[in-house]
Amino acid sequence: MYQQGEKVIVAYNDIVEMARLHYQGSALPHRVVNKMLGKTISNSIEK
């Protein structure tokens, strides 16, 4: 996590991309978890 001016940037591993690298594909659960993780992180740092 780092800040650029007024913006906070959070870097984390993309679950879908990690699945593609490891399994040569991704499934619906990977996309669901990825979306939930993104929302959780976004909500935790918003004012």
mmCIF file of the N, C-alpha and C atoms, coordinates in Angstrom:
data_MODEL
# 
_entry.id   MODEL 
# 
loop_
_atom_site.group_PDB 
_atom_site.id 
_atom_site.type_symbol 
_atom_site.label_atom_id 
_atom_site.label_alt_id 
_atom_site.label_comp_id 
_atom_site.label_asym_id 
_atom_site.label_entity_id 
_atom_site.label_seq_id 
_atom_site.pdbx_PDB_ins_code 
_atom_site.Cartn_x 
_atom_site.Cartn_y 
_atom_site.Cartn_z 
_atom_site.occupancy 
_atom_site.B_iso_or_equiv 
_atom_site.pdbx_formal_charge 
_atom_site.auth_seq_id 
_atom_site.auth_comp_id 
_atom_site.auth_asym_id 
_atom_site.auth_atom_id 
_atom_site.pdbx_PDB_model_num 
ATOM 1   N N  . MET A 1 1  ? 0.845   -1.151  0.000   1.00 0.00 ? 1  MET A N  1 
ATOM 2   C CA . MET A 1 1  ? 0.000   0.000   0.000   1.00 0.00 ? 1  MET A CA 1 
ATOM 3   C C  . MET A 1 1  ? 0.901   1.228   0.000   1.00 0.00 ? 1  MET A C  1 
ATOM 4   N N  . TYR A 1 2  ? 0.529   2.212   -0.817  1.00 0.00 ? 2  TYR A N  1 
ATOM 5   C CA . TYR A 1 2  ? 1.257   3.466   -0.846  1.00 0.00 ? 2  TYR A CA 1 
ATOM 6   C C  . TYR A 1 2  ? 0.313   4.586   -1.247  1.00 0.00 ? 2  TYR A C  1 
ATOM 7   N N  . GLN A 1 3  ? 0.731   5.797   -1.012  1.00 0.00 ? 3  GLN A N  1 
ATOM 8   C CA . GLN A 1 3  ? -0.107  6.960   -1.281  1.00 0.00 ? 3  GLN A CA 1 
ATOM 9   C C  . GLN A 1 3  ? 0.520   7.821   -2.361  1.00 0.00 ? 3  GLN A C  1 
ATOM 10  N N  . GLN A 1 4  ? -0.324  8.283   -3.294  1.00 0.00 ? 4  GLN A N  1 
ATOM 11  C CA . GLN A 1 4  ? 0.093   9.217   -4.338  1.00 0.00 ? 4  GLN A CA 1 
ATOM 12  C C  . GLN A 1 4  ? -0.816  10.430  -4.220  1.00 0.00 ? 4  GLN A C  1 
ATOM 13  N N  . GLY A 1 5  ? -0.335  11.460  -3.542  1.00 0.00 ? 5  GLY A N  1 
ATOM 14  C CA . GLY A 1 5  ? -1.168  12.636  -3.316  1.00 0.00 ? 5  GLY A CA 1 
ATOM 15  C C  . GLY A 1 5  ? -2.358  12.269  -2.452  1.00 0.00 ? 5  GLY A C  1 
ATOM 16  N N  . GLU A 1 6  ? -3.564  12.482  -2.983  1.00 0.00 ? 6  GLU A N  1 
ATOM 17  C CA . GLU A 1 6  ? -4.793  12.156  -2.258  1.00 0.00 ? 6  GLU A CA 1 
ATOM 18  C C  . GLU A 1 6  ? -5.226  10.703  -2.444  1.00 0.00 ? 6  GLU A C  1 
ATOM 19  N N  . LYS A 1 7  ? -4.572  9.977   -3.335  1.00 0.00 ? 7  LYS A N  1 
ATOM 20  C CA . LYS A 1 7  ? -4.945  8.602   -3.659  1.00 0.00 ? 7  LYS A CA 1 
ATOM 21  C C  . LYS A 1 7  ? -4.127  7.595   -2.873  1.00 0.00 ? 7  LYS A C  1 
ATOM 22  N N  . VAL A 1 8  ? -4.790  6.541   -2.412  1.00 0.00 ? 8  VAL A N  1 
ATOM 23  C CA . VAL A 1 8  ? -4.109  5.419   -1.775  1.00 0.00 ? 8  VAL A CA 1 
ATOM 24  C C  . VAL A 1 8  ? -4.158  4.248   -2.751  1.00 0.00 ? 8  VAL A C  1 
ATOM 25  N N  . ILE A 1 9  ? -3.008  3.689   -3.049  1.00 0.00 ? 9  ILE A N  1 
ATOM 26  C CA . ILE A 1 9  ? -2.896  2.573   -3.979  1.00 0.00 ? 9  ILE A CA 1 
ATOM 27  C C  . ILE A 1 9  ? -2.596  1.305   -3.182  1.00 0.00 ? 9  ILE A C  1 
ATOM 28  N N  . VAL A 1 10 ? -3.402  0.272   -3.399  1.00 0.00 ? 10 VAL A N  1 
ATOM 29  C CA . VAL A 1 10 ? -3.189  -1.014  -2.736  1.00 0.00 ? 10 VAL A CA 1 
ATOM 30  C C  . VAL A 1 10 ? -2.850  -2.042  -3.807  1.00 0.00 ? 10 VAL A C  1 
ATOM 31  N N  . ALA A 1 11 ? -1.703  -2.660  -3.685  1.00 0.00 ? 11 ALA A N  1 
ATOM 32  C CA . ALA A 1 11 ? -1.277  -3.687  -4.638  1.00 0.00 ? 11 ALA A CA 1 
ATOM 33  C C  . ALA A 1 11 ? -1.458  -5.059  -3.987  1.00 0.00 ? 11 ALA A C  1 
ATOM 34  N N  . TYR A 1 12 ? -2.113  -5.947  -4.715  1.00 0.00 ? 12 TYR A N  1 
ATOM 35  C CA . TYR A 1 12 ? -2.290  -7.314  -4.231  1.00 0.00 ? 12 TYR A CA 1 
ATOM 36  C C  . TYR A 1 12 ? -2.345  -8.245  -5.431  1.00 0.00 ? 12 TYR A C  1 
ATOM 37  N N  . ASN A 1 13 ? -2.136  -9.518  -5.194  1.00 0.00 ? 13 ASN A N  1 
ATOM 38  C CA . ASN A 1 13 ? -2.141  -10.496 -6.283  1.00 0.00 ? 13 ASN A CA 1 
ATOM 39  C C  . ASN A 1 13 ? -3.551  -10.703 -6.809  1.00 0.00 ? 13 ASN A C  1 
ATOM 40  N N  . ASP A 1 14 ? -3.689  -10.651 -8.115  1.00 0.00 ? 14 ASP A N  1 
ATOM 41  C CA . ASP A 1 14 ? -4.961  -10.901 -8.788  1.00 0.00 ? 14 ASP A CA 1 
ATOM 42  C C  . ASP A 1 14 ? -5.204  -12.410 -8.787  1.00 0.00 ? 14 ASP A C  1 
ATOM 43  N N  . ILE A 1 15 ? -6.267  -12.853 -8.127  1.00 0.00 ? 15 ILE A N  1 
ATOM 44  C CA . ILE A 1 15 ? -6.559  -14.281 -7.976  1.00 0.00 ? 15 ILE A CA 1 
ATOM 45  C C  . ILE A 1 15 ? -6.751  -14.955 -9.336  1.00 0.00 ? 15 ILE A C  1 
ATOM 46  N N  . VAL A 1 16 ? -7.459  -14.283 -10.249 1.00 0.00 ? 16 VAL A N  1 
ATOM 47  C CA . VAL A 1 16 ? -7.710  -14.849 -11.578 1.00 0.00 ? 16 VAL A CA 1 
ATOM 48  C C  . VAL A 1 16 ? -6.396  -15.049 -12.325 1.00 0.00 ? 16 VAL A C  1 
ATOM 49  N N  . GLU A 1 17 ? -5.524  -14.049 -12.280 1.00 0.00 ? 17 GLU A N  1 
ATOM 50  C CA . GLU A 1 17 ? -4.238  -14.170 -12.979 1.00 0.00 ? 17 GLU A CA 1 
ATOM 51  C C  . GLU A 1 17 ? -3.361  -15.247 -12.347 1.00 0.00 ? 17 GLU A C  1 
ATOM 52  N N  . MET A 1 18 ? -3.392  -15.352 -11.030 1.00 0.00 ? 18 MET A N  1 
ATOM 53  C CA . MET A 1 18 ? -2.615  -16.401 -10.361 1.00 0.00 ? 18 MET A CA 1 
ATOM 54  C C  . MET A 1 18 ? -3.127  -17.788 -10.765 1.00 0.00 ? 18 MET A C  1 
ATOM 55  N N  . ALA A 1 19 ? -4.449  -17.943 -10.862 1.00 0.00 ? 19 ALA A N  1 
ATOM 56  C CA . ALA A 1 19 ? -5.030  -19.224 -11.286 1.00 0.00 ? 19 ALA A CA 1 
ATOM 57  C C  . ALA A 1 19 ? -4.622  -19.544 -12.719 1.00 0.00 ? 19 ALA A C  1 
ATOM 58  N N  . ARG A 1 20 ? -4.640  -18.539 -13.582 1.00 0.00 ? 20 ARG A N  1 
ATOM 59  C CA . ARG A 1 20 ? -4.241  -18.761 -14.978 1.00 0.00 ? 20 ARG A CA 1 
ATOM 60  C C  . ARG A 1 20 ? -2.792  -19.212 -15.068 1.00 0.00 ? 20 ARG A C  1 
ATOM 61  N N  . LEU A 1 21 ? -1.935  -18.620 -14.251 1.00 0.00 ? 21 LEU A N  1 
ATOM 62  C CA . LEU A 1 21 ? -0.529  -19.017 -14.252 1.00 0.00 ? 21 LEU A CA 1 
ATOM 63  C C  . LEU A 1 21 ? -0.357  -20.441 -13.724 1.00 0.00 ? 21 LEU A C  1 
ATOM 64  N N  . HIS A 1 22 ? -1.065  -20.759 -12.650 1.00 0.00 ? 22 HIS A N  1 
ATOM 65  C CA . HIS A 1 22 ? -0.885  -22.056 -11.994 1.00 0.00 ? 22 HIS A CA 1 
ATOM 66  C C  . HIS A 1 22 ? -1.643  -23.181 -12.697 1.00 0.00 ? 22 HIS A C  1 
ATOM 67  N N  . TYR A 1 23 ? -2.894  -22.907 -13.094 1.00 0.00 ? 23 TYR A N  1 
ATOM 68  C CA . TYR A 1 23 ? -3.760  -23.949 -13.663 1.00 0.00 ? 23 TYR A CA 1 
ATOM 69  C C  . TYR A 1 23 ? -3.994  -23.798 -15.164 1.00 0.00 ? 23 TYR A C  1 
ATOM 70  N N  . GLN A 1 24 ? -3.414  -22.792 -15.788 1.00 0.00 ? 24 GLN A N  1 
ATOM 71  C CA . GLN A 1 24 ? -3.640  -22.480 -17.202 1.00 0.00 ? 24 GLN A CA 1 
ATOM 72  C C  . GLN A 1 24 ? -5.112  -22.150 -17.478 1.00 0.00 ? 24 GLN A C  1 
ATOM 73  N N  . GLY A 1 25 ? -5.802  -21.644 -16.482 1.00 0.00 ? 25 GLY A N  1 
ATOM 74  C CA . GLY A 1 25 ? -7.195  -21.229 -16.631 1.00 0.00 ? 25 GLY A CA 1 
ATOM 75  C C  . GLY A 1 25 ? -7.740  -20.772 -15.295 1.00 0.00 ? 25 GLY A C  1 
ATOM 76  N N  . SER A 1 26 ? -8.914  -20.173 -15.325 1.00 0.00 ? 26 SER A N  1 
ATOM 77  C CA . SER A 1 26 ? -9.550  -19.757 -14.080 1.00 0.00 ? 26 SER A CA 1 
ATOM 78  C C  . SER A 1 26 ? -11.014 -20.176 -14.118 1.00 0.00 ? 26 SER A C  1 
ATOM 79  N N  . ALA A 1 27 ? -11.618 -20.249 -12.957 1.00 0.00 ? 27 ALA A N  1 
ATOM 80  C CA . ALA A 1 27 ? -13.008 -20.672 -12.830 1.00 0.00 ? 27 ALA A CA 1 
ATOM 81  C C  . ALA A 1 27 ? -13.820 -19.550 -12.186 1.00 0.00 ? 27 ALA A C  1 
ATOM 82  N N  . LEU A 1 28 ? -15.121 -19.710 -12.206 1.00 0.00 ? 28 LEU A N  1 
ATOM 83  C CA . LEU A 1 28 ? -16.020 -18.719 -11.616 1.00 0.00 ? 28 LEU A CA 1 
ATOM 84  C C  . LEU A 1 28 ? -15.646 -18.391 -10.166 1.00 0.00 ? 28 LEU A C  1 
ATOM 85  N N  . PRO A 1 29 ? -15.351 -19.375 -9.307  1.00 0.00 ? 29 PRO A N  1 
ATOM 86  C CA . PRO A 1 29 ? -14.971 -19.035 -7.930  1.00 0.00 ? 29 PRO A CA 1 
ATOM 87  C C  . PRO A 1 29 ? -13.761 -18.097 -7.844  1.00 0.00 ? 29 PRO A C  1 
ATOM 88  N N  . HIS A 1 30 ? -12.811 -18.232 -8.755  1.00 0.00 ? 30 HIS A N  1 
ATOM 89  C CA . HIS A 1 30 ? -11.655 -17.328 -8.753  1.00 0.00 ? 30 HIS A CA 1 
ATOM 90  C C  . HIS A 1 30 ? -12.112 -15.895 -9.005  1.00 0.00 ? 30 HIS A C  1 
ATOM 91  N N  . ARG A 1 31 ? -13.017 -15.722 -9.958  1.00 0.00 ? 31 ARG A N  1 
ATOM 92  C CA . ARG A 1 31 ? -13.511 -14.378 -10.283 1.00 0.00 ? 31 ARG A CA 1 
ATOM 93  C C  . ARG A 1 31 ? -14.333 -13.799 -9.138  1.00 0.00 ? 31 ARG A C  1 
ATOM 94  N N  . VAL A 1 32 ? -15.133 -14.647 -8.487  1.00 0.00 ? 32 VAL A N  1 
ATOM 95  C CA . VAL A 1 32 ? -15.952 -14.193 -7.359  1.00 0.00 ? 32 VAL A CA 1 
ATOM 96  C C  . VAL A 1 32 ? -15.058 -13.739 -6.211  1.00 0.00 ? 32 VAL A C  1 
ATOM 97  N N  . VAL A 1 33 ? -14.078 -14.556 -5.857  1.00 0.00 ? 33 VAL A N  1 
ATOM 98  C CA . VAL A 1 33 ? -13.158 -14.200 -4.768  1.00 0.00 ? 33 VAL A CA 1 
ATOM 99  C C  . VAL A 1 33 ? -12.395 -12.927 -5.118  1.00 0.00 ? 33 VAL A C  1 
ATOM 100 N N  . ASN A 1 34 ? -11.955 -12.801 -6.358  1.00 0.00 ? 34 ASN A N  1 
ATOM 101 C CA . ASN A 1 34 ? -11.216 -11.624 -6.800  1.00 0.00 ? 34 ASN A CA 1 
ATOM 102 C C  . ASN A 1 34 ? -12.058 -10.359 -6.622  1.00 0.00 ? 34 ASN A C  1 
ATOM 103 N N  . LYS A 1 35 ? -13.328 -10.431 -7.036  1.00 0.00 ? 35 LYS A N  1 
ATOM 104 C CA . LYS A 1 35 ? -14.217 -9.272  -6.924  1.00 0.00 ? 35 LYS A CA 1 
ATOM 105 C C  . LYS A 1 35 ? -14.474 -8.927  -5.458  1.00 0.00 ? 35 LYS A C  1 
ATOM 106 N N  . MET A 1 36 ? -14.718 -9.948  -4.632  1.00 0.00 ? 36 MET A N  1 
ATOM 107 C CA . MET A 1 36 ? -14.966 -9.715  -3.208  1.00 0.00 ? 36 MET A CA 1 
ATOM 108 C C  . MET A 1 36 ? -13.743 -9.106  -2.538  1.00 0.00 ? 36 MET A C  1 
ATOM 109 N N  . LEU A 1 37 ? -12.566 -9.595  -2.876  1.00 0.00 ? 37 LEU A N  1 
ATOM 110 C CA . LEU A 1 37 ? -11.332 -9.072  -2.304  1.00 0.00 ? 37 LEU A CA 1 
ATOM 111 C C  . LEU A 1 37 ? -11.140 -7.607  -2.689  1.00 0.00 ? 37 LEU A C  1 
ATOM 112 N N  . GLY A 1 38 ? -11.362 -7.293  -3.956  1.00 0.00 ? 38 GLY A N  1 
ATOM 113 C CA . GLY A 1 38 ? -11.243 -5.910  -4.414  1.00 0.00 ? 38 GLY A CA 1 
ATOM 114 C C  . GLY A 1 38 ? -12.206 -4.982  -3.702  1.00 0.00 ? 38 GLY A C  1 
ATOM 115 N N  . LYS A 1 39 ? -13.460 -5.419  -3.526  1.00 0.00 ? 39 LYS A N  1 
ATOM 116 C CA . LYS A 1 39 ? -14.459 -4.601  -2.827  1.00 0.00 ? 39 LYS A CA 1 
ATOM 117 C C  . LYS A 1 39 ? -14.080 -4.405  -1.366  1.00 0.00 ? 39 LYS A C  1 
ATOM 118 N N  . THR A 1 40 ? -13.644 -5.483  -0.722  1.00 0.00 ? 40 THR A N  1 
ATOM 119 C CA . THR A 1 40 ? -13.272 -5.411  0.693   1.00 0.00 ? 40 THR A CA 1 
ATOM 120 C C  . THR A 1 40 ? -12.120 -4.438  0.899   1.00 0.00 ? 40 THR A C  1 
ATOM 121 N N  . ILE A 1 41 ? -11.117 -4.533  0.064   1.00 0.00 ? 41 ILE A N  1 
ATOM 122 C CA . ILE A 1 41 ? -9.967  -3.634  0.188   1.00 0.00 ? 41 ILE A CA 1 
ATOM 123 C C  . ILE A 1 41 ? -10.385 -2.201  -0.098  1.00 0.00 ? 41 ILE A C  1 
ATOM 124 N N  . SER A 1 42 ? -11.162 -1.986  -1.155  1.00 0.00 ? 42 SER A N  1 
ATOM 125 C CA . SER A 1 42 ? -11.623 -0.632  -1.493  1.00 0.00 ? 42 SER A CA 1 
ATOM 126 C C  . SER A 1 42 ? -12.437 -0.028  -0.361  1.00 0.00 ? 42 SER A C  1 
ATOM 127 N N  . ASN A 1 43 ? -13.377 -0.802  0.176   1.00 0.00 ? 43 ASN A N  1 
ATOM 128 C CA . ASN A 1 43 ? -14.223 -0.296  1.260   1.00 0.00 ? 43 ASN A CA 1 
ATOM 129 C C  . ASN A 1 43 ? -13.427 0.002   2.518   1.00 0.00 ? 43 ASN A C  1 
ATOM 130 N N  . SER A 1 44 ? -12.373 -0.735  2.757   1.00 0.00 ? 44 SER A N  1 
ATOM 131 C CA . SER A 1 44 ? -11.602 -0.532  3.986   1.00 0.00 ? 44 SER A CA 1 
ATOM 132 C C  . SER A 1 44 ? -10.745 0.730   3.943   1.00 0.00 ? 44 SER A C  1 
ATOM 133 N N  . ILE A 1 45 ? -10.438 1.240   2.745   1.00 0.00 ? 45 ILE A N  1 
ATOM 134 C CA . ILE A 1 45 ? -9.581  2.427   2.687   1.00 0.00 ? 45 ILE A CA 1 
ATOM 135 C C  . ILE A 1 45 ? -10.323 3.691   2.262   1.00 0.00 ? 45 ILE A C  1 
ATOM 136 N N  . GLU A 1 46 ? -11.617 3.570   1.894   1.00 0.00 ? 46 GLU A N  1 
ATOM 137 C CA . GLU A 1 46 ? -12.376 4.762   1.518   1.00 0.00 ? 46 GLU A CA 1 
ATOM 138 C C  . GLU A 1 46 ? -12.712 5.579   2.749   1.00 0.00 ? 46 GLU A C  1 
ATOM 139 N N  . LYS A 1 47 ? -12.854 6.876   2.531   1.00 0.00 ? 47 LYS A N  1 
ATOM 140 C CA . LYS A 1 47 ? -13.216 7.767   3.646   1.00 0.00 ? 47 LYS A CA 1 
ATOM 141 C C  . LYS A 1 47 ? -14.686 7.653   3.943   1.00 0.00 ? 47 LYS A C  1 
# 
